[in-house]
Amino acid sequence: MSLLRVLGRPMLASMFVAGGLDAVRNPQNVAPLAESVVRPVTDRVPALPDSTEDCVRLNGAVQVVGGLLLATGRMSRPAALALAVSLIPTTLAAHRFWEEDPAQRAQQRIHFLKNLSMLGGLLIAADDTGAAPSLLWRSRHTARELRRDAHLVRRSVRAGAAPAAAAGRIRAKLSC
């Protein structure tokens, strides 16, 4: 693994671990902000808890687990994708700069853009195979090799079949 990955993944994950722990421990601090985003989502997704505080805790738990996985390099691609998904409602709930008064608007826009930048980094991390071929590439490569092997076997059988047939005809004539 490259030095950039070894250093970059924990750096990217640190904000999620810290923020997720705070959300798990103190969901009441952000539940009022999250209400406007949680209600519409829980109405459409019955698997989510009904309580806003429980949804905040769940989101925080996803961020802690995903952050730790990303930081350690274990299942980093799915972890980065889970963090990206969890960052969207967090950003929409906490940094609604378009609804702020002019004094707070600039600060909230900075936080919104910071989260947008982190989302971009997570998407790059979710796509990063760590210099190992992706599952899609490996499956295509294996299929190509199988087709090539099948073609070689078919040519080999055809090449051997003609002399074998000629030898069988000669043998049949000689045995008569």
C-alpha positions in Angstrom: 0.0 0.0 0.0 1.3 3.4 -0.9 2.3 6.0 1.7 -0.4 8.3 0.5 -3.1 5.7 1.2 -1.5 4.9 4.6 -1.6 8.5 5.7 -4.6 9.8 3.7 -7.2 7.3 4.8 -6.9 7.9 8.5 -6.8 11.6 7.9 -10.1 11.4 6.0 -11.6 9.1 8.5 -10.7 11.1 11.6 -13.6 13.6 11.2 -16.1 10.8 10.9 -14.9 8.9 14.0 -14.9 12.0 16.1 -18.2 13.3 14.8 -19.8 9.9 14.9 -18.8 9.3 18.5 -20.3 12.7 19.5 -23.5 11.8 17.7 -23.8 8.4 19.4 -23.1 9.9 22.9 -25.1 13.1 22.6 -27.7 12.8 19.9 -29.9 15.4 21.6 -27.3 18.1 20.5 -28.0 17.6 16.8 -31.5 16.1 16.8 -33.3 19.5 16.4 -31.2 20.3 13.4 -31.7 16.8 11.9 -35.5 16.8 12.3 -36.1 18.5 8.9 -34.1 15.8 7.1 -34.9 12.7 9.2 -38.7 13.0 9.1 -39.0 12.8 5.2 -36.5 9.9 5.1 -38.1 7.9 7.9 -41.5 8.3 6.2 -40.2 6.7 3.1 -37.9 4.1 4.6 -39.8 2.0 7.2 -36.6 0.1 8.3 -35.2 3.3 10.0 -36.1 4.1 13.6 -39.0 6.6 14.2 -37.1 8.7 16.7 -34.9 11.4 15.4 -32.4 10.8 18.2 -32.2 7.1 17.3 -31.6 8.0 13.6 -28.8 10.4 14.7 -27.3 7.6 16.8 -27.5 5.2 13.9 -25.9 7.7 11.5 -23.2 8.3 14.1 -22.6 4.6 14.5 -22.2 4.2 10.7 -19.7 7.0 10.8 -17.7 5.5 13.6 -17.6 2.0 12.1 -17.0 3.3 8.6 -14.3 5.7 9.8 -12.5 3.0 11.7 -12.7 0.6 8.7 -11.4 3.3 6.3 -8.6 4.3 8.7 -7.4 0.8 9.1 -7.7 -0.1 5.4 -10.1 -3.0 6.1 -13.0 -3.0 3.6 -12.1 0.6 2.8 -14.1 0.8 -0.4 -17.5 -0.2 1.2 -16.6 1.9 4.2 -15.9 5.0 2.1 -19.2 4.5 0.3 -21.1 4.1 3.6 -19.5 7.2 4.9 -20.4 9.1 1.7 -24.1 8.0 2.1 -24.1 9.0 5.8 -22.5 12.4 5.0 -25.4 13.5 2.7 -28.1 13.8 5.4 -25.6 15.2 7.8 -24.6 18.0 5.5 -28.2 18.8 4.4 -29.3 18.9 8.1 -26.5 20.8 9.7 -25.3 23.3 7.0 -28.4 24.8 5.4 -26.6 28.0 4.5 -29.5 29.1 2.1 -31.8 29.4 5.2 -29.3 31.3 7.4 -29.2 35.0 8.0 -26.4 36.9 6.2 -24.2 36.9 9.3 -24.1 33.1 9.5 -24.5 32.3 5.8 -20.8 32.6 5.0 -19.8 30.3 7.8 -22.4 27.7 7.0 -21.5 27.8 3.3 -17.9 27.1 4.3 -19.0 24.0 6.3 -21.3 22.9 3.5 -18.4 23.1 1.0 -16.0 21.4 3.4 -18.5 18.5 3.6 -18.9 18.5 -0.1 -15.1 18.2 -0.5 -15.1 15.3 2.0 -17.8 13.7 0.0 -15.6 14.0 -3.1 -12.7 12.4 -1.2 -14.9 9.6 0.0 -16.1 8.9 -3.6 -12.5 8.7 -4.8 -11.6 6.4 -1.9 -14.6 4.2 -2.7 -13.3 3.9 -6.2 -9.7 3.3 -5.2 -8.7 -0.4 -5.6 -5.3 0.1 -4.0 -3.5 -0.9 -7.2 -5.2 -4.2 -7.2 -7.5 -5.1 -10.1 -11.2 -4.6 -9.4 -13.7 -7.4 -9.3 -15.1 -6.3 -12.7 -11.7 -6.3 -14.3 -10.8 -9.7 -12.9 -14.1 -11.2 -14.1 -13.6 -9.8 -17.6 -10.0 -11.0 -17.7 -11.0 -14.5 -16.6 -13.8 -14.6 -19.2 -11.4 -13.6 -21.9 -8.9 -16.3 -20.8 -11.6 -18.9 -20.8 -12.7 -17.9 -24.3 -9.1 -18.1 -25.5 -8.6 -21.5 -23.9 -11.9 -22.8 -25.5 -10.8 -21.5 -28.9 -7.4 -23.3 -28.5 -9.1 -26.6 -27.5 -11.5 -26.3 -30.4 -8.5 -25.8 -32.8 -6.6 -28.6 -31.3 -9.5 -31.0 -31.6 -10.1 -30.0 -35.2 -6.4 -30.4 -36.0 -6.2 -33.8 -34.4 -9.6 -35.0 -35.8 -8.6 -35.0 -39.5 -5.5 -37.2 -39.2 -7.3 -39.5 -36.8 -10.2 -39.9 -39.3 -7.7 -40.6 -42.1 -5.9 -43.2 -40.0 -9.2 -44.8 -39.1 -10.1 -45.1 -42.8 -6.7 -46.6 -43.7 -7.1 -49.1 -40.8 -10.5 -50.0 -42.0 -9.3 -50.7 -45.5 -6.3 -52.8 -44.3 -8.4 -54.9 -42.0 -10.8 -56.0 -44.8 
